[in-house]
Each structure stands twice: as structure tokens, then as C-alpha cells.
Amino acid sequence: MLDHIDITVKNLNRSKKFYKAILSVLGINEFIEDNYGIKFYDDKDYIWIGQGIPKRFHFAFLAKDKEQVNNFYNLALEIGGKSIGEPKNQDENYYSCYILDLDGYLLEAVYIDE
């Protein structure tokens, strides 16, 4: 179970724009900013992003369908992300893509067909 994730990034302003864009594709549009960073949240969980030295981490964002995975992937590439795995079925029920964000964090958008 996930409560929250905190990460640090090299350039907070660039990362704010990047995450606002790709998270909006998944319907995550709520956020709060202060002098120390930005917090994106939904009903249960949050991700806080602050200025600092990036460390290794993997995010797997849940998508509602394959189209959201594809949109996440395409938008991430357009705004500076790097592909390390195009959208595809990893097995018959698991469809995902893999992106490196602006600081090298591994991002995955995944749709699980149950």
C-alpha cells in the first residue's frame, strides 16, 4: 500500500511543468506549491517533489485504459522525457510504457485489465 512518495530533482521549475503535464493525462490535477516544492495528490496518496540531488526511484502510475498509457508516453516524450520502453503488453493483462524523466527517474504508466 502506498501513502506517499518524496523525491528531489535538479531543477524544480522544469520538473513542476513536466509532472503537471504528464500527471494531468492520468487525471491527477490537484497540487499544492510552496517555497520547498510541489505536492500532487488524489483522495489517498501524494507525491512531493523538491529541489535537491536525485536518487534512484521507480514510479508506476495506474492508468484507466491503454489510451491513457499511450497519451502519457507520447506527452512525456514531447516535453523532454526519454523512452526506455514503448507502450506494449508485458503479458496478457499488463499494458505499460517506461520513461526516464528529466532527472533520470524511471516512470511507468500501467493499465491492468482484470
KEKE-3310 file (N, C-alpha, C; in steps of 0.2 Angstrom, whole numbers, plus 5000, padded with zeros to 4 digits):
npx = (5004:5002:5007:5013:5026:5042:5052:5068:5074:5084:5081:5068:5058:5057:5054:5042:5033:5035:5029:5016:5011:5012:5005:4993:4987:4984:4973:4977:4976:4977:4986:4998:5008:5023:5037:5046:5043:5033:5017:5008:4992:4979:4963:4969:4983:5000:5012:5027:5038:5054:5068:5084:5096:5095:5089:5089:5074:5058:5043:5026:5013:4995:4985:4969:4965:4972:4973:4976:4989:4996:4995:5001:5014:5017:5016:5025:5037:5037:5039:5051:5055:5063:5062:5062:5055:5043:5025:5016:5010:5015:5012:4997:4987:4993:4998:5010:5021:5038:5047:5061:5062:5066:5076:5081:5073:5064:5049:5033:5019:5004:4992:4981:4972:4959)
npy = (4994:5011:5027:5039:5047:5055:5065:5071:5084:5090:5103:5112:5120:5116:5103:5104:5108:5098:5086:5091:5091:5077:5070:5075:5069:5057:5061:5067:5081:5089:5099:5107:5120:5127:5136:5126:5115:5105:5097:5084:5076:5064:5057:5048:5046:5054:5063:5071:5084:5090:5102:5096:5083:5071:5054:5036:5029:5022:5025:5019:5023:5021:5018:5022:5015:5008:5019:5030:5026:5026:5040:5046:5042:5047:5061:5063:5061:5072:5082:5081:5069:5053:5038:5022:5011:5007:5009:4994:4977:4968:4956:4946:4954:4966:4981:4993:5007:5014:5027:5039:5052:5070:5070:5058:5048:5033:5031:5023:5020:5011:5000:4988:4975:4968)
npz = (5000:4997:5004:5002:4992:4991:4982:4976:4964:4951:4945:4950:4945:4931:4932:4939:4929:4920:4927:4930:4918:4913:4923:4923:4911:4917:4925:4937:4944:4955:4965:4977:4980:4987:4995:4996:4987:4977:4979:4972:4972:4976:4981:4991:4990:4989:4980:4983:4977:4978:4977:4975:4976:4964:4967:4964:4959:4956:4948:4947:4938:4939:4926:4918:4906:4890:4881:4890:4894:4882:4879:4890:4888:4875:4877:4887:4880:4871:4880:4885:4891:4891:4881:4887:4885:4874:4874:4877:4878:4892:4898:4895:4903:4907:4902:4898:4898:4898:4904:4906:4917:4918:4927:4927:4933:4934:4926:4925:4916:4919:4913:4920:4915:4922)
capx = (5000:5006:5004:5016:5032:5045:5059:5071:5075:5089:5078:5062:5053:5057:5051:5035:5030:5035:5025:5010:5008:5011:5000:4986:4985:4981:4968:4979:4977:4977:4993:4999:5015:5026:5044:5051:5042:5026:5014:5002:4988:4972:4960:4973:4991:5003:5019:5030:5044:5058:5074:5089:5100:5090:5091:5086:5067:5053:5036:5022:5006:4990:4981:4962:4965:4978:4974:4980:4996:4999:4995:5006:5021:5018:5017:5032:5042:5036:5041:5058:5056:5066:5059:5066:5051:5037:5019:5015:5008:5020:5008:4990:4983:4998:5000:5013:5027:5043:5050:5065:5060:5071:5082:5083:5069:5060:5042:5030:5012:5002:4985:4980:4965:4957)
capy = (5000:5017:5033:5045:5047:5061:5064:5078:5085:5095:5109:5111:5123:5112:5096:5105:5109:5091:5082:5094:5089:5070:5068:5078:5064:5052:5063:5069:5088:5093:5100:5112:5123:5131:5138:5120:5110:5104:5091:5081:5072:5062:5055:5043:5046:5060:5063:5078:5085:5096:5104:5093:5078:5065:5047:5031:5028:5019:5026:5015:5026:5017:5021:5019:5011:5008:5025:5034:5024:5029:5048:5048:5040:5052:5068:5063:5062:5078:5088:5080:5063:5048:5032:5016:5005:5009:5005:4987:4972:4965:4950:4947:4959:4971:4985:4998:5010:5016:5034:5042:5059:5075:5069:5050:5044:5028:5032:5018:5021:5004:4998:4981:4973:4962)
capz = (5000:4996:5007:4999:4989:4991:4978:4974:4957:4950:4943:4952:4940:4925:4935:4940:4922:4917:4931:4929:4911:4912:4928:4920:4907:4921:4929:4943:4943:4961:4968:4981:4979:4992:4993:4996:4982:4975:4981:4968:4977:4975:4988:4995:4990:4986:4978:4984:4973:4980:4975:4978:4972:4963:4969:4961:4961:4951:4949:4942:4939:4936:4920:4917:4900:4886:4878:4894:4894:4876:4879:4895:4884:4869:4880:4891:4875:4869:4885:4887:4894:4886:4881:4888:4884:4871:4876:4874:4883:4895:4897:4893:4907:4909:4897:4901:4895:4903:4903:4911:4917:4917:4931:4926:4937:4930:4926:4921:4916:4918:4913:4922:4913:4926)
cpx = (5004:5003:5007:5023:5035:5051:5062:5074:5081:5086:5070:5057:5052:5053:5043:5031:5029:5029:5017:5007:5007:5006:4993:4983:4981:4975:4970:4981:4977:4984:4993:5007:5017:5033:5049:5049:5035:5023:5008:4999:4982:4969:4964:4980:4993:5010:5022:5037:5047:5064:5079:5093:5096:5094:5087:5079:5063:5046:5032:5015:5001:4986:4974:4961:4971:4979:4978:4987:4999:5000:5000:5013:5022:5020:5023:5038:5042:5039:5048:5060:5060:5063:5064:5061:5044:5031:5017:5012:5014:5018:5001:4986:4987:5000:5003:5019:5032:5047:5055:5063:5066:5077:5084:5079:5065:5053:5039:5022:5009:4995:4984:4972:4963:4951)
cpy = (5006:5023:5039:5043:5054:5060:5071:5078:5090:5102:5109:5114:5119:5106:5098:5105:5101:5086:5085:5091:5081:5067:5070:5073:5058:5054:5066:5077:5092:5093:5107:5114:5127:5133:5131:5115:5110:5097:5089:5076:5070:5061:5051:5045:5053:5059:5070:5078:5091:5097:5100:5088:5072:5058:5042:5029:5025:5021:5022:5019:5022:5021:5018:5014:5012:5015:5030:5032:5027:5037:5050:5047:5046:5059:5068:5064:5069:5084:5086:5074:5058:5041:5026:5010:5008:5006:4999:4982:4968:4957:4951:4952:4965:4975:4991:5001:5013:5022:5036:5050:5064:5074:5061:5046:5039:5029:5026:5020:5014:5004:4990:4980:4967:4959)
cpz = (5000:5000:5003:4996:4989:4987:4978:4967:4957:4948:4944:4947:4934:4927:4936:4934:4919:4920:4930:4923:4911:4917:4926:4916:4911:4926:4936:4942:4949:4964:4972:4980:4985:4990:4993:4991:4980:4977:4976:4973:4973:4981:4993:4996:4988:4984:4979:4980:4975:4977:4979:4973:4971:4965:4965:4963:4955:4953:4944:4943:4936:4931:4920:4911:4896:4883:4883:4895:4888:4876:4884:4891:4879:4872:4884:4886:4872:4873:4888:4891:4889:4887:4883:4887:4881:4874:4873:4880:4886:4896:4895:4896:4909:4903:4900:4896:4900:4900:4908:4911:4917:4921:4931:4930:4932:4931:4922:4922:4914:4918:4915:4920:4917:4924)
residu = (MET:LEU:ASP:HIS:ILE:ASP:ILE:THR:VAL:LYS:ASN:LEU:ASN:ARG:SER:LYS:LYS:PHE:TYR:LYS:ALA:ILE:LEU:SER:VAL:LEU:GLY:ILE:ASN:GLU:PHE:ILE:GLU:ASP:ASN:TYR:GLY:ILE:LYS:PHE:TYR:ASP:ASP:LYS:ASP:TYR:ILE:TRP:ILE:GLY:GLN:GLY:ILE:PRO:LYS:ARG:PHE:HIS:PHE:ALA:PHE:LEU:ALA:LYS:ASP:LYS:GLU:GLN:VAL:ASN:ASN:PHE:TYR:ASN:LEU:ALA:LEU:GLU:ILE:GLY:GLY:LYS:SER:ILE:GLY:GLU:PRO:LYS:ASN:GLN:ASP:GLU:ASN:TYR:TYR:SER:CYS:TYR:ILE:LEU:ASP:LEU:ASP:GLY:TYR:LEU:LEU:GLU:ALA:VAL:TYR:ILE:ASP:GLU)
# end
